[in-house]
């Protein structure tokens, strides 16, 4: 959480310093960090290891915990929860959800999955950078013109935005990104999705 906190502040300070955004952007830092702090507190309240339990529950926990921890799926969920990588910024005013999607949603951390980007296989996070926004396009066959218009729309923006056409490279990526095409995602410099929209939604960009 501390690393994400620093990353969140750093890109916003840099954007204002370089004249890419107004000082209002800095207000979103404290808003987002307060929401993340509340989320951490909520998680702690639900974590049986972080709170005193009734004495009657202790023997049951001693039996069930080792059984649960021996399961790969349980271990994966615990590791993901402890990493805080599941923390999101969906309530931020910098998060705009303009299309019905299960995941990733605006405000979610962009998943690091294998993709084919402009014809070559890479990791999604390899396309992201703290030095620029990233426009991820999933054009499909029928909306290539819309993809071109989206690239043109971000080319005139003061902030640096790099665009890439991507498609899932394997089953894991399809689960994380969904199968739907004709979409775009604008990813912030700190790796969170700022906008999820249809490719032809020029107003959203």
C-alpha positions in Angstrom: 0.0 0.0 0.0 2.9 2.3 0.8 4.5 1.7 -2.6 1.2 2.3 -4.4 0.7 5.5 -2.3 4.1 6.9 -3.4 3.4 5.9 -7.1 0.0 7.6 -7.0 1.5 10.9 -5.7 4.5 10.8 -7.9 2.8 10.7 -11.3 0.3 13.4 -10.2 3.1 15.8 -9.0 5.0 15.2 -12.2 1.9 15.9 -14.4 1.2 19.2 -12.6 4.9 20.2 -12.7 5.1 19.6 -16.4 1.9 21.5 -17.1 0.0 18.4 -18.3 -2.7 18.9 -15.6 -4.1 21.5 -13.3 -3.4 21.5 -9.6 -6.9 20.1 -9.0 -5.4 16.7 -9.9 -3.5 16.7 -6.6 -6.7 16.7 -4.7 -7.5 13.3 -6.0 -4.4 11.9 -4.3 -5.8 12.3 -0.8 -9.3 11.3 -1.8 -8.0 8.0 -3.3 -5.6 7.2 -0.4 -8.4 7.8 2.2 -10.6 5.3 0.3 -7.7 2.8 0.1 -7.1 3.2 3.9 -10.8 2.5 4.5 -10.6 -0.6 2.3 -7.5 -1.9 4.3 -9.4 -1.4 7.6 -12.4 -3.3 6.2 -10.1 -6.1 5.1 -8.5 -6.2 8.6 -11.9 -6.5 10.3 -12.7 -9.6 8.2 -9.3 -11.2 8.7 -9.6 -13.9 11.4 -5.8 -13.7 12.0 -5.9 -10.0 12.7 -8.5 -10.0 15.5 -9.2 -11.8 18.8 -11.5 -14.8 18.3 -13.9 -16.3 20.9 -12.1 -19.1 22.8 -14.6 -21.6 21.5 -13.5 -20.9 17.9 -9.8 -21.4 18.5 -9.7 -25.3 18.4 -11.7 -25.3 15.2 -9.4 -22.7 13.6 -6.4 -24.8 14.6 -7.8 -27.8 12.7 -9.3 -25.9 9.7 -6.5 -23.4 9.1 -3.8 -26.0 8.1 -6.2 -27.8 5.9 -7.2 -24.6 4.1 -3.6 -23.4 3.8 -2.6 -26.7 2.1 -4.9 -26.0 -0.8 -3.3 -24.1 -3.8 -6.4 -22.0 -4.5 -6.6 -20.9 -0.9 -2.9 -20.0 -0.9 -3.3 -18.0 -4.1 -6.2 -16.0 -2.6 -4.3 -15.3 0.6 -1.2 -14.2 -1.3 -3.4 -11.9 -3.5 -5.1 -10.4 -0.5 -1.9 -9.8 1.4 -0.3 -8.2 -1.6 -3.1 -5.6 -1.7 -2.9 -5.8 -5.5 -6.7 -6.2 -5.5 -7.2 -2.8 -4.0 -9.1 -0.6 -6.5 -9.9 3.1 -7.2 -13.4 2.6 -8.6 -14.8 5.4 -6.6 -12.2 7.9 -7.7 -13.3 10.8 -10.0 -10.5 9.8 -12.2 -12.2 6.4 -12.9 -14.8 6.4 -15.7 -16.8 3.3 -16.5 -18.6 3.8 -19.8 -19.3 0.2 -20.8 -20.8 -2.8 -19.0 -17.8 -5.0 -18.2 -17.1 -7.5 -15.4 -13.4 -6.9 -15.4 -11.2 -5.1 -15.5 -13.3 -2.1 -14.5 -12.3 1.5 -14.4 -10.4 2.0 -11.1 -9.0 -1.6 -11.1 -5.3 -2.3 -11.3 -4.5 -3.4 -14.9 -3.8 -7.2 -14.8 -0.4 -8.4 -15.9 -1.2 -11.0 -18.4 0.2 -12.2 -21.7 -1.0 -10.2 -24.7 -0.3 -9.8 -28.4 0.4 -6.1 -28.9 0.7 -4.7 -32.4 1.7 -8.2 -33.6 4.2 -9.3 -30.9 3.7 -11.3 -27.7 4.5 -9.4 -24.5 3.3 -8.9 -20.9 0.6 -6.2 -20.5 2.7 -4.4 -17.9 5.5 -4.2 -20.3 3.4 -1.7 -22.2 2.8 0.4 -19.2 5.1 3.0 -17.7 5.1 5.6 -14.9 6.2 8.1 -17.5 3.0 8.0 -19.7 -0.6 7.0 -19.9 -1.3 3.9 -22.0 -4.3 3.5 -24.4 -5.1 -0.1 -24.8 -7.3 -0.8 -27.9 -9.1 -4.1 -28.6 -10.4 -3.2 -32.1 -11.8 -6.5 -33.6 -12.5 -6.6 -37.3 -15.4 -4.2 -37.6 -14.1 -1.2 -35.7 -10.6 -0.6 -37.0 -11.6 2.9 -38.1 -12.7 3.7 -34.5 -9.3 2.5 -33.3 -7.7 5.0 -35.7 -9.9 7.8 -34.4 -9.1 6.9 -30.8 -5.3 7.2 -31.6 -5.9 10.6 -33.2 -7.9 11.8 -30.2 -5.1 11.1 -27.7 -2.4 12.4 -30.0 -3.4 16.0 -29.4 -3.5 15.8 -25.6 -0.8 17.5 -23.5 -0.1 14.4 -21.3 2.0 11.7 -23.0 -0.2 8.8 -24.1 1.0 5.7 -25.9 -1.4 3.6 -27.8 -1.3 -0.2 -28.5 -3.7 -2.6 -30.1 -3.8 -5.7 -27.9 -5.5 -9.1 -27.8 -5.3 -11.8 -25.1 -2.5 -14.3 -25.8 -3.8 -17.2 -23.8 -6.7 -18.5 -21.7 -5.5 -16.7 -18.5 -5.5 -13.4 -20.4 -8.9 -14.0 -21.8 -10.3 -14.6 -18.3 -8.6 -11.4 -17.0 -9.5 -9.1 -20.0 -12.7 -10.7 -21.2 -13.5 -11.9 -24.8 -15.3 -8.8 -25.9 -13.8 -6.7 -28.6 -14.4 -3.1 -29.8 -13.3 -1.7 -26.4 -10.6 0.6 -25.1 -8.9 1.1 -21.8 -6.9 4.2 -20.8 -4.4 3.2 -18.1 -2.9 5.7 -15.7 0.9 6.0 -15.2 0.4 4.1 -11.9 -1.1 1.1 -13.6 -4.8 1.7 -12.7 -7.5 1.8 -15.4 -8.8 5.3 -15.7 -11.3 4.7 -18.5 -13.1 1.7 -19.8 -15.3 2.4 -22.9 -16.5 1.3 -26.3 -14.0 2.1 -29.0 -16.4 4.4 -30.8 -17.2 6.4 -27.7 -15.1 9.5 -28.7 -16.7 11.6 -26.0 -15.3 9.3 -23.3 -11.8 9.8 -24.4 
